[in-house]
Amino acid sequence: MLNRPQIGRLLWQTTIAQLLVFLTVPGAIAAEPGATARSDEWRPLFNRKDLTDWKITKFGGEGDVYVEDEQINLDFGSSLTGITYDKEFPKDNYEIRLEAKRQEGTDFFCGLTFPVQTKHLTLVVGGWGGAVVGLSSIDGEDASENDTQRSMAFKRNTWYRIRIRVQSNSVSVWINDQLVIKKQLKGHELSIRPEVNLSRPLGICAWDTRAVLRKLEWRSVDGQD
C-alpha cells in the first residue's frame, strides 16, 4: 500500500505527464469560441489568385488587367488602367500598404484613390513625367501643385513599398518605410480629379504606364495622430 508521500509524488508525476501530452498535441491550445483576429493586424485585400473583391475599372480605353505569379498586372491604357475595390471599406482610422512597380512608361504607376471620411484623395506615385509624389487634390490643387508634392526617382522593374495612414486629422504616406508626406486636414478642402471618379471608394490605377501590384493589405489604426 502506498503511503501519503508516495501518493503525492504519483499524482504530481501524472499531472506533469498529462500537461506535456496536452502541450504537444497540435491545436490543443485553441482560441476562445468566436475569437477573431485583432483589429490592428494586417489583413489581405488581394487573395493572390484572382480579382475576387475587385473589379476592372471601366475608364474607357483601359488596358488588360490580369493576375499572374500572385501579382496584379495593369497593362497600358489610353490613358488609365486600374481596379476598384468591390466591398465596403472604412472611411478613416486605417492603413493600406502594397508594393508596386513600373515596368514600362513614364507616368504614375500607382494612383491610389482612398476614402477620407466623407471625401476622397488620390496618392500619385511617379506622375508628371515619372518623379512626382503627392496627394490630389488639396484645395483644388493637384499633387504637382500643392504642398504635398515631392520629387523622387523611381527605377523601372523595381518594387516600391507604399503605405498610407488615414486618421481623423491627417493623412501620412511612406515609401520604402520613409515618411514622405504628413498632411494635416483641418481647414482644407479634399477632392479627386474627375478622371479617377470610378476608382471610388478605393481603387488603384496607372496612367499610360504598365504597372504591377502585389501584397495589398489593410488594418485599423488609432484615430489620434
C-alpha positions in Angstrom: 0.0 0.0 0.0 1.3 3.5 -0.9 1.9 5.9 1.9 0.8 9.6 1.7 4.2 10.9 0.4 4.2 8.3 -2.4 0.6 9.1 -3.4 1.5 12.8 -3.6 4.5 12.1 -5.8 2.4 9.9 -8.1 -0.3 12.5 -8.5 2.3 15.2 -9.3 4.0 13.0 -11.9 0.7 12.1 -13.5 -0.3 15.8 -13.7 3.0 16.8 -15.3 2.7 13.9 -17.9 -0.8 14.9 -18.8 0.3 18.5 -19.3 3.2 17.6 -21.5 0.9 15.5 -23.7 -1.6 18.4 -23.9 1.0 20.9 -25.0 2.4 18.6 -27.7 -0.9 17.9 -29.4 -1.3 20.2 -32.4 -4.1 22.6 -31.9 -4.5 21.7 -28.2 -4.5 25.3 -27.2 -7.3 26.9 -29.1 -8.7 30.4 -29.3 -11.8 31.1 -27.3 -15.1 30.3 -29.2 -15.9 33.2 -31.5 -12.5 34.8 -31.3 -11.4 36.9 -34.3 -8.1 38.5 -35.5 -7.1 41.6 -33.7 -8.4 44.8 -35.5 -4.8 46.2 -35.7 -3.5 43.1 -37.6 -2.8 43.4 -41.3 -5.5 41.8 -43.4 -5.3 40.9 -47.1 -7.1 42.9 -49.8 -5.9 40.6 -52.5 -6.0 36.8 -52.4 -3.1 36.4 -54.8 -5.1 34.2 -57.1 -7.6 36.3 -58.9 -9.6 39.6 -58.8 -12.1 38.4 -56.2 -13.4 41.5 -54.3 -12.1 43.8 -57.1 -13.4 44.8 -60.5 -11.6 46.2 -63.5 -12.3 50.0 -63.6 -14.2 50.9 -66.8 -12.4 54.1 -67.5 -12.8 53.6 -71.3 -9.7 52.8 -73.2 -8.3 50.7 -70.3 -5.7 48.1 -70.9 -5.8 44.4 -69.9 -5.8 43.5 -66.2 -4.8 40.1 -65.1 -3.3 38.1 -62.2 -0.1 36.2 -62.7 2.5 34.9 -60.2 0.5 36.4 -57.3 0.6 39.8 -58.8 -1.9 42.2 -60.4 -0.8 43.4 -63.9 -2.1 46.7 -65.3 -1.3 47.0 -69.0 -1.0 50.2 -71.0 -4.3 52.0 -71.3 -5.4 55.1 -73.1 -4.8 56.5 -70.7 -5.9 54.9 -67.4 -6.0 51.2 -66.4 -7.0 50.2 -62.9 -9.0 48.2 -60.4 -11.7 49.3 -57.9 -12.5 47.5 -54.6 -15.9 46.0 -54.7 -16.7 45.7 -51.0 -17.3 48.0 -48.0 -14.2 49.8 -46.7 -13.5 52.0 -43.7 -13.6 55.8 -44.1 -11.0 56.7 -41.6 -8.6 55.3 -39.0 -6.9 52.7 -41.2 -3.7 52.0 -43.1 -3.2 50.5 -46.6 0.0 49.1 -47.8 1.1 47.5 -51.1 4.1 47.0 -53.3 4.1 48.5 -56.8 6.5 48.8 -59.7 6.6 50.5 -63.2 7.5 48.1 -66.0 7.2 50.5 -68.9 6.0 54.0 -69.4 6.9 57.4 -67.9 3.9 58.4 -65.7 2.4 57.2 -62.4 2.4 53.5 -61.7 0.3 53.8 -58.5 -2.6 56.2 -58.4 -4.3 55.0 -55.1 -7.7 56.6 -54.5 -8.9 56.2 -50.9 -11.7 57.5 -48.6 -11.1 60.2 -46.1 -14.3 60.4 -44.0 -16.9 61.7 -46.5 -14.3 62.8 -49.1 -11.6 61.0 -51.2 -8.0 61.7 -52.1 -5.6 60.1 -54.6 -2.0 59.3 -53.8 0.0 59.8 -57.0 3.4 57.9 -57.2 5.6 58.7 -60.1 3.4 61.2 -62.0 4.0 64.2 -64.2 6.9 62.7 -66.2 7.7 59.9 -63.7 9.0 61.6 -60.5 6.2 63.4 -58.7 4.7 62.1 -55.5 1.7 63.9 -53.9 -1.9 64.0 -52.9 -4.6 65.1 -55.3 -6.4 67.3 -54.7 -5.9 69.7 -51.8 -7.9 72.9 -52.0 -8.4 72.2 -55.7 -4.7 71.9 -56.4 -3.2 68.7 -58.0 -0.4 66.7 -56.5 2.1 68.6 -58.6 0.9 71.9 -57.3 0.1 71.6 -53.6 2.4 71.4 -50.6 2.4 67.6 -50.5 4.4 67.5 -53.8 7.7 65.6 -53.6 10.1 64.6 -56.3 11.6 61.1 -56.2 13.4 58.9 -58.6 11.7 55.6 -59.5 13.6 52.9 -61.4 11.8 50.6 -63.8 11.2 47.0 -62.7 11.9 47.9 -59.1 9.4 47.2 -56.3 8.4 50.1 -54.0 6.7 49.7 -50.7 3.8 52.2 -50.3 1.8 52.8 -47.2 -1.0 55.3 -46.4 -2.4 56.1 -42.9 -5.7 57.9 -42.7 -6.6 59.3 -39.3 -9.2 61.8 -38.2 -6.9 64.8 -38.6 -4.2 63.7 -41.0 -3.0 61.6 -43.9 0.5 60.1 -43.8 2.4 58.4 -46.6 5.5 56.2 -46.5 7.5 55.0 -49.5 10.1 52.3 -48.7 9.4 53.0 -45.0 10.4 56.6 -45.3 7.8 59.2 -44.3 7.4 61.4 -47.3 4.0 63.1 -46.6 2.1 64.1 -43.5 -0.7 66.4 -44.3 -2.9 68.0 -41.7 -6.5 68.0 -42.9 -8.2 70.7 -40.8 -9.3 73.7 -42.9 -8.6 72.1 -46.2 -10.9 71.0 -49.0 -10.3 67.5 -50.3 -11.2 66.2 -53.7 -10.1 64.0 -56.6 -9.7 64.6 -60.3 -12.7 63.6 -62.4 -10.6 61.1 -64.3 -10.5 58.8 -61.3 -14.1 59.2 -60.0 -14.7 55.5 -60.9 -11.9 54.5 -58.5 -14.0 55.5 -55.5 -14.2 54.5 -52.8 -10.9 52.5 -53.1 -9.0 51.9 -56.3 -5.6 51.7 -57.9 -4.7 52.8 -61.4 -1.8 53.6 -63.7 -1.6 56.4 -66.3 -0.2 55.4 -69.7 2.1 53.0 -67.9 2.4 49.3 -67.5 2.4 48.6 -63.7 2.4 45.6 -61.4 0.9 45.4 -57.9 1.3 42.9 -55.0 0.9 42.4 -51.3 -2.2 44.6 -50.9 -3.2 44.7 -47.2 -5.0 47.0 -44.7 -5.5 47.3 -41.0 -7.3 49.6 -38.4 -5.3 52.2 -36.5 -5.9 54.5 -33.6 -7.8 57.7 -34.6 -5.3 60.0 -32.8 -2.3 61.4 -34.6 
